[in-house]
Amino acid sequence: MYDLNDIHQAFKLPKTKLPHQWRHRIRDRLTQTAKLRAGRTAANGHLSHHTWATQEALYAYAMWCDVDFYMAVVEAFTALTNGDIEEAQEIAQTVVSVHEQRATELYLKGHH
């Protein structure tokens, strides 16, 4: 799972986009289906807060944070439903390539 707090910090998002600020029906649904969960860990005398997310929940959070990412998802889904698989893949690959290195680092960090 991914820690949305790490995502927030890595991409230098504004405080208004902190995971605990995400109050929406989508977050509620993801929590109900165990695709999103909050917790705390203690290390070296410090208490850390985490918001753990599956890949689907990570995408939902990213869509809430970034309108460009939201539109890329909509455009890729539209292309896919219109039968243009290559266009959908191209859109998705464009988004992935922009953040691929950092996303990989965050993924590896979340899978100790």
C-alpha positions in Angstrom: 0.0 0.0 0.0 1.0 3.6 -0.5 1.3 6.2 2.2 -0.6 9.3 1.0 1.3 11.4 3.5 4.5 10.5 1.7 2.8 11.3 -1.6 1.7 14.7 -0.3 5.2 15.5 1.0 7.0 14.2 -2.1 5.0 16.3 -4.5 5.0 19.4 -2.3 1.2 19.7 -2.3 -0.5 22.5 -0.4 -1.7 21.9 3.2 -5.3 22.0 1.8 -4.5 18.7 0.0 -3.3 16.8 3.1 -4.9 13.3 3.2 -6.9 14.1 6.3 -8.4 17.1 4.5 -9.9 14.7 1.8 -13.5 14.6 3.0 -15.6 13.2 0.2 -18.0 10.3 -0.6 -15.2 8.6 -2.6 -12.9 8.6 0.5 -15.7 7.1 2.6 -16.3 4.4 0.0 -12.6 3.5 -0.2 -12.5 3.3 3.6 -15.5 1.0 3.7 -14.0 -1.3 1.1 -10.6 -1.4 2.9 -8.8 0.3 0.1 -7.9 3.2 2.4 -7.1 3.2 6.0 -5.5 5.6 8.5 -3.1 4.7 11.3 -0.2 5.7 13.5 3.2 4.2 14.0 5.7 4.9 16.7 9.5 5.0 16.0 12.3 6.5 18.0 9.8 8.1 20.4 7.9 9.9 17.6 4.3 9.2 16.6 3.7 9.3 12.8 0.3 9.5 11.1 -0.2 7.5 7.9 -3.0 7.2 5.4 -2.5 3.9 3.6 -4.0 3.4 0.1 -4.3 0.8 -2.5 -3.4 1.7 -6.1 -7.0 2.5 -6.8 -7.2 4.8 -3.7 -4.0 6.5 -4.7 -5.5 7.3 -8.1 -8.6 8.7 -6.4 -6.5 10.9 -4.1 -4.3 12.1 -7.0 -7.5 13.0 -9.0 -8.6 15.1 -6.0 -5.3 16.8 -5.7 -4.6 17.5 -9.4 -7.1 18.6 -12.0 -4.7 17.7 -14.8 -4.4 14.2 -13.6 -8.2 14.0 -13.2 -8.6 15.1 -16.8 -6.0 12.6 -18.0 -8.0 9.8 -16.3 -11.2 11.0 -17.9 -9.6 11.3 -21.3 -8.0 7.8 -21.0 -11.3 6.3 -19.9 -13.2 8.0 -22.7 -10.7 6.7 -25.3 -11.0 3.2 -23.8 -14.8 3.2 -23.9 -14.7 4.5 -27.5 -12.5 1.5 -28.4 -9.3 3.4 -28.9 -7.1 1.3 -26.7 -3.9 2.8 -28.2 -5.0 6.3 -27.4 -5.9 5.3 -23.8 -2.5 3.7 -23.4 -0.7 6.7 -24.8 -2.6 9.1 -22.3 -1.8 6.8 -19.4 1.8 6.4 -20.4 2.2 10.2 -20.7 1.0 10.6 -17.1 3.1 7.7 -15.8 6.3 8.9 -17.5 6.0 12.3 -15.9 6.0 10.8 -12.3 7.4 7.3 -12.9 10.7 7.7 -11.1 9.3 9.3 -8.0 6.3 7.0 -8.0 8.6 4.0 -8.1 10.6 5.4 -5.1 7.4 5.9 -3.2 6.1 2.5 -4.1 9.3 0.8 -2.8 9.2 2.9 0.3 5.6 1.7 1.0 6.5 -2.0 0.5 9.3 -2.3 3.1 
